Amino acid sequence: MTIEAFKESLSSEKVPIGLSVHLQALWYDAKGDWDKAHGLIDSLPDKDSAYLHAYLHRKEGDMGNAGYWYNKAGKLFSSKTLEEEWEELLHYFLQKD
């Protein structure tokens, strides 16, 4: 899927079929459903999930929890805007998909 197609899918009511769990989480986050996005990656143990988890907690405003997850991901606490970090995550997970 391209970045453009992913963004266009945000006008739909249903998540596109075949997206990885990480892309699903980004889709739900963009649709304003933080709880659904968080629930998809909350218990996943890998570093990619930890990075997405960190972003979600930063967006939530829980900086302490976000810091914990950035550390688990092996990343520095992001100084980017939330929009910039979301775009970075989207690019990253689309390349992996």
C-alpha positions in Angstrom: 0.0 0.0 0.0 1.2 3.5 -0.8 1.2 6.4 1.6 -1.5 8.1 -0.5 -3.7 5.0 -0.5 -3.3 4.6 3.3 -4.3 8.3 3.8 -7.2 8.0 1.4 -8.4 4.9 3.4 -8.9 7.2 6.4 -12.1 8.5 4.8 -13.6 5.0 5.1 -15.4 3.6 8.1 -13.5 0.3 8.0 -9.8 -0.5 8.3 -8.4 -1.8 5.1 -8.0 -5.6 4.9 -4.5 -7.0 5.0 -2.8 -4.2 7.1 -0.2 -5.3 9.6 -1.2 -4.7 13.3 1.1 -1.7 13.4 -0.6 -0.1 10.4 -4.0 -0.9 11.8 -2.9 0.9 15.0 -1.8 3.9 13.1 -5.1 3.9 11.1 -7.2 3.8 14.3 -5.0 6.5 15.9 -5.6 8.8 12.8 -9.3 8.1 13.1 -9.3 9.3 16.7 -9.6 5.9 18.4 -6.6 6.0 20.7 -7.9 3.1 22.8 -8.3 0.8 19.8 -4.8 1.7 18.5 -3.3 1.1 22.0 -5.1 -2.1 22.4 -3.7 -3.5 19.2 -0.1 -3.1 20.3 -0.2 -3.0 24.1 1.0 -6.5 24.7 3.3 -7.0 21.7 6.9 -7.5 22.9 9.0 -6.4 19.9 10.9 -3.1 19.6 8.7 -1.9 16.7 5.6 -2.2 18.8 7.4 -0.5 21.7 8.2 2.5 19.4 4.5 2.8 18.4 3.5 2.3 22.0 5.8 5.2 23.0 4.3 7.5 20.4 0.8 6.7 21.6 1.6 7.4 25.2 3.3 10.7 24.2 0.1 11.6 22.3 -1.9 10.7 25.4 0.2 13.1 27.4 1.8 10.4 29.6 5.4 11.4 29.1 6.7 9.1 31.8 5.2 6.0 30.2 6.2 7.3 26.8 9.8 7.5 28.0 9.7 4.0 29.2 8.5 2.7 25.8 11.0 4.8 23.9 13.7 3.2 26.0 12.3 -0.3 25.4 12.4 0.5 21.7 16.0 1.7 21.8 14.9 5.2 20.7 15.4 8.6 22.1 12.4 10.5 23.3 11.0 12.2 20.2 11.3 15.9 19.8 9.2 15.9 16.6 5.6 17.0 16.5 3.1 14.2 16.9 2.2 14.7 13.2 5.8 14.3 12.1 6.3 11.2 14.3 3.0 9.7 13.0 4.3 10.2 9.4 7.7 8.7 10.3 5.9 5.7 11.8 3.7 5.4 8.7 6.6 5.4 6.3 8.5 2.9 8.4 5.7 0.4 8.8 4.6 0.7 5.1 8.1 -0.3 4.1 8.0 -3.3 6.4 4.5 -4.4 5.2 
